[in-house]
Amino acid sequence: MSRGRKGKKTKNSTRRPVLVDVSGPQDECDCPACSGEAFDPQQMINDLIESGADIILSEDPLDAEIAGAVFVSFGEMAGEAFEEALVGGFIPEFEARASAEALAMLLAIGSVAEGPSGKAAWAAADRLVEAGIPRPAWASELGEGVMATDCWRIADPAGAGSILACAFHRAGRSHAVVVTVDHLNCGAADDILLLDGDALPEALETMRASSRDAGLDATMEALDPAEIRWQIENALDARAVHDSDEPKLEPDVPVDEEGVPTYRALAVLLRARLNALPASGKPKAPHADEDGRGVSALEMLAQLVKSGEFGAGAPILPRSRAAQPKLPKKRKKSDGLAPVFQIKVGLRGAKPPIWRRLEVPADISLARLHAVIQTAFGWDDSHLHVFATPYGEFGVADAELGHRAESRVTLEQVAPGAQSKIRYTYDFGDDWEHDILVEKTVDKDKSASYPRCTGGRRAAPPEDCGGVWGYADLVDVLSDADHPEHEDRLEWLGLDNATEFDPTSFDAEAVNRELSRLR
């Protein structure tokens, strides 16, 4: 199933809402950064209010809520300053215009914004109504109660993922949401689908049928509204942590090229909708504690046993960290920009030495650093990997292996300065171990792009050649044309002759060209 419409619309397709066009034309950007013109905040206010005319004409208040979610999620991309700008700038300006379009925008924002901004939008809207501005026809429905039905969880028997689904009803209208959850990624939400309410049963059956066709006997469990809220909020929270810690190379804008809301906007809408459901008495799922350490599945089960639900006794404590110091706090915006670390990454055991010298932001996440190392050494990222640090092991979160999620941890947390060392292992069969040394902090070059490679030595070994000892043997075989395995090794590498294999070669510019693809 797709979030957007790819072909002819059917009765089961996702909703195509009326959206406030806050993104501008898709084919030509006229924002100040691209056009070079001075930013005119009043013109932006005018454009937003003018677009409010679109949602006035809508019959379904959900369209206004989606428009508000798109606007709020665009603002969230600007960071912490957005709420201040919303409360102290946008909302007073909307109210000052005292028009039906401005009222519609205030109602749209208030319906989904949380905290001070939501309260400020509602208060401004009430004052406009008291002043005689007519409310849109759908406005009264926003205050109606929301009821949730058909709350389901479809789970992969292997535990890799699940689907959470729920139908919402208000004032005779209904819609449904489907959230896909990736349990191999800390239980984070992967996508959100918005459906017409009557399409949910058929959509769920389609999902189960697809599972059966794939040879999986997925389980389907009915949940009550409080439980569905608890599970969805946990998934949204985990995704929010990952998104904030590992920004995407291309921003996840709130609407796609077809004007359909993406995950970013739908998450804002869904959180607002969940607030109308009863809260569960359970604490939030242990996604990670303050030092970034997740709780394993066995520990979670033991917590249930010890909590008294399956027996008596106090909750157990996490595994001892006596030999593992607490992970330092992550850099905050108030701490200023992160410095640039010069690091040397050397392939352990390689003779002659094979290494790369890289410059990376100190607050680069370990997940991002993994991608940089893969690129610098020409690896294919086709095997597992892990960072071994004084604070534990980080990689793709895996309770059985004891690996905590790398996406939430930065380099400077585990290697805070010059002479700090950690180890990176790639391919648990060949065991390519890399020693990572922070050599020094360097001044940031405003003309440079990071990460970048400033030096290195020798070509990296090809994948799956048997580790450093297997690579040494490969070099010997290829250097001896009379060796009985010479031709077989050439064929395995896809080479016509041994002159194409040069273990001494290294090209920093070529590495930087590949690194530029990551920026």
Backbone torsions as a table, in degrees:
resi	resn	phi	psi	omega
1	MET	NA	147.7	-176.2
2	SER	-116.0	147.8	177.4
3	ARG	-68.9	-36.6	-177.9
4	GLY	-105.1	175.8	179.6
5	ARG	-93.9	124.6	-178.8
6	LYS	-103.3	-17.3	-178.0
7	GLY	-150.5	-149.8	-179.3
8	LYS	-63.4	136.3	-177.4
9	LYS	-75.8	137.2	175.1
10	THR	-117.3	174.9	-179.0
11	LYS	-65.3	-17.4	-178.7
12	ASN	-102.1	8.2	-177.0
13	SER	-74.6	164.5	178.3
14	THR	-69.0	156.1	-178.4
15	ARG	-67.0	142.5	171.4
16	ARG	-110.9	93.6	-172.0
17	PRO	-78.4	164.9	168.6
18	VAL	-75.2	125.5	-175.6
19	LEU	-118.4	144.3	172.1
20	VAL	-75.1	126.5	-176.1
21	ASP	-82.1	76.8	178.6
22	VAL	-93.2	-1.4	-177.0
23	SER	-95.5	-15.7	-179.7
24	GLY	81.8	176.3	-179.9
25	PRO	-60.1	144.0	-177.5
26	GLN	-82.0	-25.2	-173.7
27	ASP	-90.9	-20.9	-179.6
28	GLU	-147.1	118.9	-176.9
29	CYS	-89.5	128.3	178.5
30	ASP	-112.9	22.9	178.2
31	CYS	-68.2	158.2	-177.9
32	PRO	-55.1	-37.2	-177.5
33	ALA	-64.5	-33.5	-177.3
34	CYS	-92.1	-36.3	-176.1
35	SER	-87.0	-20.8	-177.9
36	GLY	83.5	-2.4	179.8
37	GLU	-81.7	156.4	179.2
38	ALA	-67.6	142.8	-179.9
39	PHE	-72.5	130.5	-179.8
40	ASP	-116.7	96.3	-177.1
41	PRO	-61.7	-33.0	179.4
42	GLN	-65.1	-37.3	177.8
43	GLN	-65.7	-36.9	177.9
44	MET	-64.5	-42.3	177.0
45	ILE	-60.4	-44.1	179.9
46	ASN	-60.3	-42.8	-179.4
47	ASP	-64.2	-40.9	-179.8
48	LEU	-65.4	-43.5	179.8
49	ILE	-66.3	-39.3	177.9
50	GLU	-61.7	-38.9	179.5
51	SER	-70.2	-20.1	176.8
52	GLY	-61.9	-19.3	178.1
53	ALA	-63.3	-29.2	-179.5
54	ASP	-65.0	-43.1	-176.2
55	ILE	-78.9	-19.3	175.6
56	ILE	-60.8	-37.8	-174.8
57	LEU	-79.5	-10.3	-178.7
58	SER	-69.6	151.5	177.5
59	GLU	-92.8	-28.3	-174.2
60	ASP	-101.9	124.0	178.4
61	PRO	-61.7	-19.2	178.3
62	LEU	-60.1	-33.4	178.7
63	ASP	-63.3	-38.8	177.3
64	ALA	-67.2	-40.5	179.6
65	GLU	-63.1	-39.9	178.4
66	ILE	-66.6	-40.9	177.4
67	ALA	-60.6	-42.8	177.2
68	GLY	-63.7	-39.1	-180.0
69	ALA	-65.9	-38.1	177.5
70	VAL	-62.8	-45.5	-179.8
71	PHE	-63.3	-47.1	-178.3
72	VAL	-63.7	-41.5	-178.2
73	SER	-70.3	-31.9	172.0
74	PHE	-60.5	-43.8	-179.6
75	GLY	-64.3	-36.9	-179.1
76	GLU	-61.3	-26.4	178.0
77	MET	-66.0	-21.2	-179.8
78	ALA	-82.2	-10.5	176.5
79	GLY	96.6	-160.8	-171.9
80	GLU	-64.1	-24.8	-176.2
81	ALA	-71.9	-13.2	-174.2
82	PHE	-65.2	-43.8	-178.1
83	GLU	-61.4	-39.1	177.7
84	GLU	-63.0	-42.3	178.6
85	ALA	-66.5	-35.0	-179.1
86	LEU	-68.6	-48.5	-177.2
87	VAL	-71.5	-40.1	-175.2
88	GLY	-95.5	-9.1	-176.4
89	GLY	-126.3	-69.1	-174.7
90	PHE	-59.9	-52.7	-174.5
91	ILE	-62.3	-47.0	176.0
92	PRO	-60.4	-36.2	178.8
93	GLU	-66.7	-42.4	176.6
94	PHE	-58.7	-46.2	-178.5
95	GLU	-63.8	-37.3	-178.2
96	ALA	-65.2	-27.4	179.6
97	ARG	-72.9	-24.9	173.5
98	ALA	47.8	51.1	178.4
99	SER	-125.5	165.4	178.4
100	ALA	-62.8	-35.0	179.4
101	GLU	-67.3	-41.0	178.6
102	ALA	-65.1	-39.1	177.8
103	LEU	-62.5	-41.8	179.3
104	ALA	-61.3	-40.8	178.8
105	MET	-66.3	-39.8	178.9
106	LEU	-63.8	-42.1	178.0
107	LEU	-64.6	-40.0	-180.0
108	ALA	-63.6	-43.4	-179.9
109	ILE	-68.4	-46.0	-178.5
110	GLY	-62.5	-27.2	-177.4
111	SER	-70.3	-20.4	-175.8
112	VAL	-126.8	-23.0	-177.7
113	ALA	-73.1	140.5	179.8
114	GLU	-105.1	164.3	174.6
115	GLY	71.3	-152.0	-176.0
116	PRO	-58.4	-36.4	-178.1
117	SER	-67.0	-39.6	177.5
118	GLY	-64.9	-43.7	179.4
119	LYS	-64.1	-40.7	-179.7
120	ALA	-64.8	-38.7	179.4
121	ALA	-66.3	-43.3	178.9
122	TRP	-63.6	-43.5	-178.6
123	ALA	-63.2	-41.8	178.8
124	ALA	-65.3	-39.6	178.1
125	ALA	-63.3	-42.0	178.5
126	ASP	-61.7	-38.9	-179.6
127	ARG	-68.0	-36.2	177.1
128	LEU	-66.6	-39.2	177.7
129	VAL	-64.1	-42.8	177.8
130	GLU	-63.3	-28.0	179.2
131	ALA	-81.7	-1.9	175.5
132	GLY	102.7	5.1	176.8
133	ILE	-73.1	125.0	-177.5
134	PRO	-68.4	137.0	178.9
135	ARG	-80.7	148.5	174.0
136	PRO	-60.9	156.6	-177.1
137	ALA	-60.0	-30.0	-175.5
138	TRP	-86.3	-7.1	-171.5
139	ALA	-60.8	-38.0	-177.1
140	SER	-64.4	-28.8	-178.3
141	GLU	-70.6	-23.2	-179.6
142	LEU	-62.1	-29.0	-179.3
143	GLY	-88.5	-3.2	179.5
144	GLU	-72.9	153.7	178.8
145	GLY	-69.2	150.1	179.4
146	VAL	-109.0	133.0	178.1
147	MET	-119.0	139.3	179.6
148	ALA	-108.8	134.2	175.7
149	THR	-136.5	173.9	176.6
150	ASP	50.0	51.6	178.3
151	CYS	-89.1	119.5	-173.5
152	TRP	-134.9	154.7	171.3
153	ARG	-131.0	117.7	176.0
154	ILE	-103.7	123.4	-172.5
155	ALA	-120.0	139.4	172.9
156	ASP	-72.3	125.5	-177.9
157	PRO	-60.2	-21.9	178.9
158	ALA	-81.1	-8.7	178.0
159	GLY	81.9	11.8	-177.3
160	ALA	-80.0	-29.0	-176.9
161	GLY	-162.9	171.0	177.1
162	SER	-152.8	168.8	178.4
163	ILE	-128.3	127.7	177.2
164	LEU	-110.0	129.8	-175.9
165	ALA	-137.1	148.2	-178.4
166	CYS	-160.4	143.9	174.9
167	ALA	-105.2	137.2	179.1
168	PHE	-113.6	138.1	-178.5
169	HIS	-126.8	136.5	178.6
170	ARG	-156.3	126.4	175.2
171	ALA	51.0	41.8	176.6
172	GLY	81.4	0.4	178.0
173	ARG	-111.8	157.5	-180.0
174	SER	-146.1	149.4	172.2
175	HIS	-148.7	167.1	-176.4
176	ALA	-136.0	154.1	175.3
177	VAL	-124.9	147.2	175.0
178	VAL	-128.8	124.7	-179.3
179	VAL	-116.0	122.8	175.1
180	THR	-91.8	135.9	-173.4
181	VAL	-121.8	131.9	179.5
182	ASP	-102.2	104.2	-177.9
183	HIS	-78.8	-9.1	174.0
184	LEU	-87.1	-1.1	179.3
185	ASN	-128.3	52.9	176.9
186	CYS	65.3	21.3	-179.9
187	GLY	70.2	28.3	-177.9
188	ALA	-80.5	146.6	175.3
189	ALA	-64.7	136.8	-179.6
190	ASP	-101.4	-40.4	-179.8
191	ASP	-156.6	161.1	177.2
192	ILE	-129.1	129.7	176.7
193	LEU	-113.1	137.9	177.4
194	LEU	-112.6	122.2	-174.4
195	LEU	-125.0	159.8	166.3
196	ASP	-65.0	144.8	-175.0
197	GLY	-58.0	-38.9	-176.7
198	ASP	-76.9	-6.0	179.5
199	ALA	-89.1	-10.8	-173.7
200	LEU	-63.7	-48.6	-178.1
201	PRO	-55.6	-45.0	-179.7
202	GLU	-67.3	-36.6	178.7
203	ALA	-63.7	-42.3	178.7
204	LEU	-64.2	-40.7	179.0
205	GLU	-65.8	-37.2	177.3
206	THR	-62.0	-41.4	179.7
207	MET	-64.8	-42.7	178.8
208	ARG	-66.1	-38.9	179.0
209	ALA	-64.0	-39.5	177.9
210	SER	-63.5	-37.8	178.1
211	SER	-64.6	-44.0	179.3
212	ARG	-63.7	-40.0	179.6
213	ASP	-62.0	-29.1	179.7
214	ALA	-85.7	3.8	179.0
215	GLY	83.3	17.7	-179.7
216	LEU	-112.3	133.3	177.8
217	ASP	-96.5	77.9	-176.2
218	ALA	-66.1	142.7	177.6
219	THR	-90.7	149.8	179.6
220	MET	-129.1	118.8	-173.3
221	GLU	-122.4	131.3	176.1
222	ALA	-80.3	136.6	180.0
223	LEU	-120.8	155.5	173.5
224	ASP	-87.7	165.5	-175.9
225	PRO	-56.5	-38.8	-179.9
226	ALA	-65.0	-39.2	-178.9
227	GLU	-70.5	-40.0	180.0
228	ILE	-65.7	-36.7	176.9
229	ARG	-63.0	-45.2	-178.6
230	TRP	-60.4	-45.6	-176.9
231	GLN	-70.0	-42.0	-179.3
232	ILE	-67.2	-42.6	-180.0
233	GLU	-62.8	-37.2	176.1
234	ASN	-61.4	-42.2	-179.7
235	ALA	-66.7	-41.9	178.8
236	LEU	-65.3	-40.1	-179.9
237	ASP	-63.9	-43.3	179.5
238	ALA	-62.7	-41.8	178.6
239	ARG	-64.4	-39.5	-179.9
240	ALA	-62.3	-40.4	178.4
241	VAL	-62.9	-45.6	-178.8
242	HIS	-64.6	-42.9	-178.4
243	ASP	-65.3	-36.3	-179.1
244	SER	-75.2	-30.0	-177.1
245	ASP	-86.2	-24.9	-177.5
246	GLU	-132.2	77.1	-179.4
247	PRO	-57.1	142.6	-178.5
248	LYS	-77.5	153.0	178.7
249	LEU	-64.2	-36.9	174.3
250	GLU	-112.6	121.0	-174.9
251	PRO	-57.2	141.1	177.1
252	ASP	-82.1	86.0	-176.6
253	VAL	-69.0	154.8	-174.4
254	PRO	-68.6	-20.2	177.3
255	VAL	-131.4	147.8	179.1
256	ASP	-89.0	-173.1	-175.8
257	GLU	-65.8	-17.3	178.6
258	GLU	-95.2	2.4	-179.2
259	GLY	83.1	9.8	179.9
260	VAL	-88.6	133.9	-178.8
261	PRO	-62.7	139.1	179.4
262	THR	-95.5	-173.5	-178.6
263	TYR	-54.6	-42.5	-174.9
264	ARG	-56.1	-47.8	-179.3
265	ALA	-72.9	-40.3	-178.1
266	LEU	-67.0	-28.2	177.3
267	ALA	-66.9	-39.4	176.8
268	VAL	-63.0	-46.0	179.2
269	LEU	-62.0	-44.1	-176.3
270	LEU	-66.7	-39.4	178.1
271	ARG	-61.6	-40.7	178.4
272	ALA	-64.3	-38.4	-179.7
273	ARG	-69.5	-38.9	-179.8
274	LEU	-64.7	-28.4	179.6
275	ASN	-62.3	-19.4	179.5
276	ALA	-83.5	-9.2	-178.1
277	LEU	-94.0	157.3	177.6
278	PRO	-63.7	143.6	179.8
279	ALA	-83.9	144.9	176.3
280	SER	-79.2	150.3	176.7
281	GLY	-79.6	-5.3	-177.5
282	LYS	-79.3	147.4	174.6
283	PRO	-70.0	163.5	178.6
284	LYS	-62.2	151.0	179.1
285	ALA	-62.5	145.2	-177.1
286	PRO	-76.3	74.2	178.5
287	HIS	-62.8	-46.3	175.1
288	ALA	-168.9	149.3	176.3
289	ASP	-91.5	-171.2	-171.3
290	GLU	-61.6	-29.4	-178.7
291	ASP	-95.4	13.8	174.1
292	GLY	85.5	6.2	-176.0
293	ARG	-87.7	121.8	177.0
294	GLY	-78.5	170.4	178.4
295	VAL	-110.7	130.9	-175.7
296	SER	-72.1	162.8	-180.0
297	ALA	-62.0	-37.7	179.1
298	LEU	-65.6	-39.0	177.7
299	GLU	-65.2	-39.6	178.9
300	MET	-62.5	-41.7	178.5
301	LEU	-64.5	-41.4	179.4
302	ALA	-64.7	-35.4	177.4
303	GLN	-60.7	-40.5	179.5
304	LEU	-65.4	-42.5	-179.3
305	VAL	-63.8	-45.1	-176.5
306	LYS	-76.7	-18.2	-175.9
307	SER	-73.0	-14.2	179.9
308	GLY	107.9	-13.2	179.8
309	GLU	-67.0	-34.9	177.7
310	PHE	-116.9	7.2	-179.0
311	GLY	171.5	-177.7	-176.6
312	ALA	-99.4	162.7	175.2
313	GLY	122.3	164.6	-179.5
314	ALA	-83.6	156.2	177.4
315	PRO	-58.0	142.7	179.3
316	ILE	-75.9	160.3	176.8
317	LEU	-92.4	156.5	176.3
318	PRO	-61.3	167.6	177.9
319	ARG	-56.0	147.5	-178.4
320	SER	-61.9	138.4	176.8
321	ARG	-111.9	28.8	-175.1
322	ALA	-56.9	-37.5	-178.3
323	ALA	-96.6	11.9	-174.7
324	GLN	-134.6	102.8	-178.1
325	PRO	-64.3	160.0	-178.5
326	LYS	-69.7	135.4	-179.6
327	LEU	-64.4	127.7	178.9
328	PRO	-61.1	157.2	179.0
329	LYS	-64.5	151.0	178.2
330	LYS	-78.2	151.3	178.2
331	ARG	-59.9	137.6	175.6
332	LYS	-103.4	163.1	179.2
333	LYS	-60.4	-33.9	-179.2
334	SER	-68.2	-15.8	179.1
335	ASP	-79.2	-8.8	-179.4
336	GLY	90.7	177.1	-178.6
337	LEU	-67.9	145.3	179.2
338	ALA	-72.6	146.1	175.4
339	PRO	-74.0	179.6	176.9
340	VAL	-105.4	128.9	176.7
341	PHE	-97.0	135.0	167.3
342	GLN	-94.9	118.5	-177.4
343	ILE	-120.7	148.3	174.1
344	LYS	-113.9	124.7	-179.0
345	VAL	-112.8	110.7	-176.7
346	GLY	-115.0	139.5	-179.9
347	LEU	-77.7	112.6	-173.4
348	ARG	-64.3	130.6	176.2
349	GLY	87.6	-6.3	-178.0
350	ALA	-76.2	129.7	177.2
351	LYS	-133.8	117.8	-2.8
352	PRO	-62.9	162.4	-176.0
353	PRO	-61.6	145.2	174.8
354	ILE	-124.0	120.1	-176.6
355	TRP	-152.4	165.4	175.9
356	ARG	-134.5	139.1	172.9
357	ARG	-106.1	125.0	-173.5
358	LEU	-127.2	150.1	170.9
359	GLU	-115.5	123.7	-176.0
360	VAL	-137.8	152.5	173.3
361	PRO	-61.0	139.7	-177.7
362	ALA	-61.1	-29.0	-178.3
363	ASP	-93.9	20.4	174.9
364	ILE	-63.4	137.4	178.4
365	SER	-72.7	156.7	178.1
366	LEU	-65.1	-30.8	176.8
367	ALA	-63.8	-41.8	178.3
368	ARG	-68.9	-40.7	178.3
369	LEU	-62.1	-37.2	175.1
370	HIS	-55.6	-46.7	-179.5
371	ALA	-64.4	-36.5	179.6
372	VAL	-66.2	-44.9	179.4
373	ILE	-64.2	-42.6	177.5
374	GLN	-55.6	-44.3	-178.6
375	THR	-69.6	-42.9	-176.9
376	ALA	-64.0	-32.3	-178.9
377	PHE	-99.5	-3.5	178.6
378	GLY	74.7	21.8	176.4
379	TRP	-72.6	162.9	-176.1
380	ASP	-98.4	-2.9	-177.7
381	ASP	54.4	42.9	-178.6
382	SER	-106.9	7.5	-179.8
383	HIS	-133.9	170.3	177.1
384	LEU	-70.5	161.5	178.9
385	HIS	-150.0	166.4	177.8
386	VAL	-159.5	145.8	171.4
387	PHE	-101.0	124.5	175.6
388	ALA	-99.2	120.5	-175.2
389	THR	-131.6	168.7	175.6
390	PRO	-63.2	-12.8	-176.1
391	TYR	-108.5	10.8	179.3
392	GLY	121.0	-174.3	-177.9
393	GLU	-107.2	136.8	-175.4
394	PHE	-129.6	135.6	177.4
395	GLY	-169.0	-145.8	169.5
396	VAL	-69.7	125.5	-173.4
397	ALA	-53.4	125.8	-178.8
398	ASP	-151.1	109.2	-176.9
399	ALA	-64.8	-37.4	-177.8
400	GLU	-66.4	-38.4	179.4
401	LEU	-83.6	-12.1	-178.0
402	GLY	77.5	22.2	-179.8
403	HIS	-93.8	126.8	175.2
404	ARG	-91.2	159.7	-174.0
405	ALA	-64.1	125.1	-178.2
406	GLU	-77.9	-21.0	-173.3
407	SER	-68.8	-19.9	-176.0
408	ARG	-99.2	4.0	-174.8
409	VAL	-120.9	135.6	-179.0
410	THR	-102.0	161.7	-179.1
411	LEU	-60.8	-44.3	-175.9
412	GLU	-69.2	-17.0	174.6
413	GLN	-70.9	-37.7	-176.0
414	VAL	-101.1	-16.1	177.3
415	ALA	-140.3	81.6	-165.4
416	PRO	-73.0	-13.0	-178.4
417	GLY	-173.8	-168.7	-175.9
418	ALA	-54.2	136.9	179.3
419	GLN	75.6	3.8	173.1
420	SER	-71.4	143.9	-177.0
421	LYS	-132.3	141.0	169.1
422	ILE	-139.1	171.7	-179.4
423	ARG	-126.9	141.6	179.4
424	TYR	-121.3	122.6	178.7
425	THR	-113.6	131.1	179.6
426	TYR	-122.8	133.9	179.7
427	ASP	68.8	97.7	-175.0
428	PHE	-71.9	-1.9	173.5
429	GLY	-92.2	-55.3	177.9
430	ASP	-77.9	-23.1	178.4
431	ASP	55.0	64.8	173.0
432	TRP	-80.5	101.6	-178.4
433	GLU	-95.3	129.7	-180.0
434	HIS	-117.8	125.6	172.8
435	ASP	-86.2	126.1	180.0
436	ILE	-110.1	117.9	-179.7
437	LEU	-117.1	125.8	171.5
438	VAL	-79.8	107.7	-176.3
439	GLU	-77.2	-44.1	-179.4
440	LYS	-171.6	169.2	171.8
441	THR	-95.6	132.8	-177.7
442	VAL	-117.1	156.6	176.8
443	ASP	-68.9	139.4	-179.7
444	LYS	-73.2	129.5	177.5
445	ASP	-90.4	112.1	-176.5
446	LYS	-63.3	-21.6	-179.7
447	SER	-89.0	-5.1	-176.2
448	ALA	-101.3	159.1	173.9
449	SER	-113.5	140.5	-177.7
450	TYR	-118.2	148.0	2.1
451	PRO	-75.1	158.0	176.0
452	ARG	-145.8	157.0	180.0
453	CYS	-104.8	129.1	-178.7
454	THR	-113.3	-2.3	179.1
455	GLY	179.9	172.0	179.4
456	GLY	170.9	177.3	-179.6
457	ARG	-148.5	130.8	172.7
458	ARG	66.0	155.2	178.6
459	ALA	-72.8	149.7	176.0
460	ALA	-78.4	151.7	179.1
461	PRO	-65.9	155.5	173.8
462	PRO	-73.2	155.3	178.9
463	GLU	-60.4	151.2	168.0
464	ASP	60.6	30.8	179.7
465	CYS	-98.6	6.9	173.3
466	GLY	101.3	22.6	178.9
467	GLY	79.5	-171.2	-174.7
468	VAL	-63.4	-34.4	-179.8
469	TRP	-73.2	-39.5	177.0
470	GLY	-65.0	-34.8	179.2
471	TYR	-69.1	-40.1	177.8
472	ALA	-60.6	-39.6	177.9
473	ASP	-66.6	-39.7	179.1
474	LEU	-61.1	-43.0	179.0
475	VAL	-61.8	-42.5	179.3
476	ASP	-63.2	-42.8	-177.8
477	VAL	-64.9	-43.7	-176.9
478	LEU	-71.9	-23.2	178.9
479	SER	-82.7	-7.0	-178.4
480	ASP	-119.3	99.9	-177.0
481	ALA	-63.3	-20.1	-179.1
482	ASP	-91.2	-2.4	-179.1
483	HIS	-66.3	135.9	-175.8
484	PRO	-61.3	-20.7	-179.7
485	GLU	-101.2	5.5	-174.7
486	HIS	-56.5	-51.8	-176.3
487	GLU	-67.9	-37.7	178.9
488	ASP	-62.4	-40.7	180.0
489	ARG	-68.4	-38.6	176.0
490	LEU	-60.9	-44.0	179.8
491	GLU	-63.9	-39.1	-180.0
492	TRP	-63.2	-37.3	179.1
493	LEU	-82.1	-10.6	-178.2
494	GLY	75.3	30.6	-178.4
495	LEU	-107.4	150.5	177.9
496	ASP	-84.7	-35.6	177.8
497	ASN	-151.8	166.4	-172.7
498	ALA	-69.4	-18.1	179.8
499	THR	-67.5	-19.0	178.6
500	GLU	-77.5	-10.4	-179.6
501	PHE	-105.9	110.7	-178.1
502	ASP	-126.3	96.9	-177.9
503	PRO	-68.8	-11.5	-179.2
504	THR	-89.5	-8.1	-171.9
505	SER	-76.3	146.0	172.0
506	PHE	-157.1	133.9	-177.8
507	ASP	-133.7	101.7	-178.6
508	ALA	-62.7	-36.5	179.9
509	GLU	-63.7	-39.1	178.0
510	ALA	-64.9	-39.4	177.3
511	VAL	-62.5	-42.9	-179.0
512	ASN	-66.9	-32.1	176.0
513	ARG	-63.3	-40.0	178.8
514	GLU	-72.0	-37.8	178.2
515	LEU	-64.2	-30.8	-179.4
516	SER	-63.4	-22.6	178.1
517	ARG	-72.5	-18.0	179.7
518	LEU	-87.4	-15.2	-172.6
519	ARG	-78.0	NA	NA
